[in-house]
Amino acid sequence: MTASAIEGHALAGTMAADALAGGRDASPRPSARRLLGLYLLLGFSAGLPFYMFNAVLTLRLARHGVDIVIIGFFAWIALLPTFKFAWAPLIERYDIPGFARFWGRRRGWIMLSQLGIFTSMVAMAFTSSDASLPLTALFAILLAFWTTTLEVAADGWRIELAPTQAEQAPIVAANLWGYRSAMVAAGSGAILVAAWADWTWAYLVIAVAAFAPFPILAAMRPEQDGAPGRVRALLRGSLASLAILLAAALVTAAVGWALLSAVQGAGFSAKTNVTPIVLAIALLPFTALALALPRIRRLPSGPPATMSSFAAPYVELFWRYGYAVLAVLAFVSLYRMGDVLTLTLSHPLWNEAGYSLEQIGFADGVVALSASMAGVALGGWLSTRWSLGWTLGTGAVTAAAGNWIYVWLWHSEPSSFVLYTSVAVDQFGNGFAGAVFVVYLSMLVSPTYPGAQYALLSGFAFLLPRLLAGASGSMQTQIGYDGFFLLSGALSFAAIFLLPIITRVKGRPAP
């Protein structure tokens, strides 16, 4: 891990410890400084595992000689966060035994998630030879699930604490600073450790780093007076968490085995052109929503009181925006398209272009971190001063440029200057677009259902991109790396053409 990442981790821990130790008793809402420190830490703890089931994993598979089409299929693991709306209502409603009585519901889910992240990454470390790709996929899916669960719990809390655009922008920037610094540190640190030792040590080092916030959370004050003893709560919560983690692993293994058997039985293989199938599947949510909207719009005042707690947040969102929600969902599906596709094949591209693990590690560390933080800072700052239309448009342009720069890299002789310049342009655009996009999504949700609605919108935003990312290997074999990155940039840029529509969308007020 780089020195800058270690310093960022220490700063996050120091600031967040102050926030978490005294924020609850001092005020129902933490001060602005403590709130920023809190979300710097939460972003850091969620960002560390992301690269480990995504970019680092694709590079690991490429180094082990796995076919590019199969590597593309592994990108579908990142689809799991897209469906986080399916279990987000459970996080809003149920407690984690032991943890919740002392630390509260949201912090209890965060602690469970961190245990899940740690155990999943340790399992990936001890299967790092990739001798069994189904086993590699199982532990990567579990890592993605627990990482996403952590984000859901933190997102709902953030929107409750800061309901306006002006309040959201600095918190989003702090959260993304923590998230991206950890994500980049994980990528850089894991790759450099793999270069010096092996992939097992790479995953173990990041697993330990990802677990570091857990003791800080365990040292926090109780949610309310009269809570059971800290040690007792920690013991009961840990035992309950281990049972939950084991059950999740068994269910995931069973479902994965059934799906793999079905796919193989249907005759699919690495040689199958899955792009048309993926595009057809991607249209299904839009079709289903279009069919349901007339009935939802006829409801007199949003979801009825008799509706289940699972469906109510989503019915309210569609009732409030009506048919305009189709334009909103189309926009959010396009906006981060290029970034997702680039993340899937950028590391295999660098590997095939002849760059060493040391060069890739430095690019993923110092270069990417600096450029990404600059983009996040500028995007968050402009979101407090410009209209969302202008900031979203600027973000689309910078994100597209970050995709197109890799065409230049592919046609250039390998050099550190070419690699570092390309990564800097890509990560600046990614950071800028990411900051303004989170602010935009946060402004769409209802204060009544912040966690579930944000989970739906942020998940849907990556449904189409991650579906296509799974077909990226097939696309690359047909149009090459240069054609692939030209296409991914064009898709991000295309979101601009929907801006005149989505900036005029206004939600229907409840009676």
Secondary structure, DSSP 8 states (H G I E B T S, - for coil): --HHHHHHHHHHHHHHHHHHHHHHHH-SS--HHHHHHHHHHHHHHHHTTGGGGTHHHHHHHHHTT--HHHHHHHGGGGGGGGGGGGTHHHHHH---TTHHHHH-HHHHHHHHHHHHHHHHHHHHHTTTT-SSHHHHHHHHHHHHHHHHHHHHHHHHHHHHH--SHHHHHHHHHHHHHHHHHHHHHHHHHHHHHHHHS-HHHHHHHHHHHHHTHHHHHHTS--SSTT---HHHHHHHHHHHHHHHHHHHHHHHHHHHHHHHHHHHHTT--TTS--HHHHHHHHHHHHHHHHHHHHHHHTSSSSS-TTS-TTTHHHHHHHHHHTTHHHHHHHHHHHHTHHHHHHHHHHHHHHHHHT--HHHHHHIIIIIHHHHHHHHHHHHHHHHTTS-HHHHHHHHHHHHHHHHHHHHHHHTS---HHHHHHHHHHHHHHHHHHHHHHHHHHHHHS-TTSHHHHHHHHHHHHTHHHHHHHHTHHHHHHHHHHHHHHHHHHHHHHGGGGGHHHHTT-------
